[in-house]
Amino acid sequence: MNGFDPALFSGKTVVVTGAGRGIGAAVARGFLETGASVIAHAGRSLDHAEADLLPGLSDDQKSRLTLLTADLSVRGGGETLAGDILGVLDGPLDVLVNNAGTMVGRIPAAEVDDEAFDAIVDLNVRSVVALTTVLLPALKDGGKAEGGSAIVNTSSISAIVGGSPGSSLYSSSKAFVSTWTRALARELAPDHVRVNAVSPGTIMTDFHRRYSSEEKLQATAASIPMKRLGTAEDCAPAYLFLSSARLSGYLTGQVIEVNGGQFMG
Ligand SMILES: NC(=O)c1ccc[n+]([C@@H]2O[C@H](COP(=O)([O-])OP(=O)(O)OC[C@H]3O[C@@H](n4cnc5c(N)ncnc54)[C@H](OP(=O)(O)O)[C@@H]3O)[C@@H](O)[C@H]2O)c1
């Protein structure tokens, strides 16, 4: 249980992508613990949601959860998911958390080709922009309510520091997300839609189990001022904070670094 008011998002409707596991699952759980109705994109299948997200939820929390699936690395994936969300959305949208994404693979700079470019950019950039664009009218409707609505994107520490070898396209795709966050924040402020991002450092999820060796992770942990890697639960409160007008109503266009001091801007 987090330390937020259990009614903080009572009556609010929230969309979280990539919520079947990792950071997205912790964020979805956080919203369910604070009263929201959550439309969760679980990932490409329900497998991880069944293993990671659903266990531990109360019947009341499950009754406020709708699970959807979509492959966001294919062209049109963002639009397809947005259509499915609009199919179950019953009124305005209060919060959109764009979290689904991954490195896809470590690709040395000399081996970057169109296929790698499309795979990484379609997932981390194109689908995020497409999903948000289709959901914007619902978010603007949410903006008419007291406190307005909010978009929280997931960037990465690698957007600033460039990541580690083999992550040039991924890191650059996250730099797009950070700049896009600021551009949208400026453009949507008149519609009372706040737009911010969370930028995780090295967070111990399946992401790093796939792409980083144990030795690399130990060396990274030793270099972090707080001397440990982050967890999904370390990240989730920043998303809730940025989604709540009560807690962050005068905050827009910001990228919050959650990294134990790994990078200080
Ligand atoms: N972990 C870190 O250190 C770190 C640091 C900075 C930023 N981030 C960012 O944080 C976000 C969450 O990452 P995480 O660490 O929680 O990783 P994770 O545990 O691997 O979760 C990634 C989520 O994104 C979904 N996803 C990946 N590829 C997809 C695809 N092609 N179509 C649809 N959904 C897809 C996954 O669904 P499936 O289950 O179907 O794969 C999963 O739900 C990502 O945007 C990541 O880039 C992570």
The ligand as an ORCA input file, in Angstrom:
! r2SCAN-3c Opt
* xyz 0 1
  N      13.684     -0.663    -16.233
  C      14.418      0.407    -16.430
  O      15.560      0.528    -15.946
  C      13.886      1.546    -17.253
  C      14.640      2.731    -17.282
  C      14.188      3.807    -18.013
  C      12.989      3.718    -18.702
  N      12.274      2.562    -18.673
  C      11.003      2.537    -19.409
  O       9.976      2.202    -18.501
  C       8.896      1.592    -19.209
  C       8.528      0.296    -18.495
  O       9.640     -0.562    -18.529
  P       9.843     -1.739    -17.462
  O      11.180     -1.566    -16.875
  O       8.659     -1.837    -16.583
  O       9.951     -2.965    -18.468
  P       9.135     -4.345    -18.582
  O       8.980     -4.971    -17.255
  O       9.814     -5.072    -19.662
  O       7.673     -3.869    -19.061
  C       7.499     -3.287    -20.323
  C       6.017     -3.156    -20.626
  O       5.891     -2.626    -21.981
  C       5.168     -3.569    -22.768
  N       5.663     -3.701    -24.139
  C       6.926     -3.940    -24.538
  N       6.955     -4.151    -25.868
  C       5.658     -4.065    -26.298
  C       5.030     -4.198    -27.560
  N       5.705     -4.469    -28.677
  N       3.694     -4.026    -27.626
  C       2.978     -3.765    -26.508
  N       3.507     -3.642    -25.293
  C       4.835     -3.790    -25.190
  C       5.395     -4.905    -22.085
  O       4.414     -5.829    -22.519
  P       4.825     -7.392    -22.778
  O       4.654     -8.062    -21.463
  O       3.913     -7.828    -23.850
  O       6.284     -7.393    -23.219
  C       5.321     -4.517    -20.627
  O       4.005     -4.407    -20.203
  C       9.390      1.408    -20.649
  O       8.918      2.478    -21.449
  C      10.903      1.494    -20.509
  O      11.510      1.907    -21.700
  C      12.698      1.475    -17.950
*
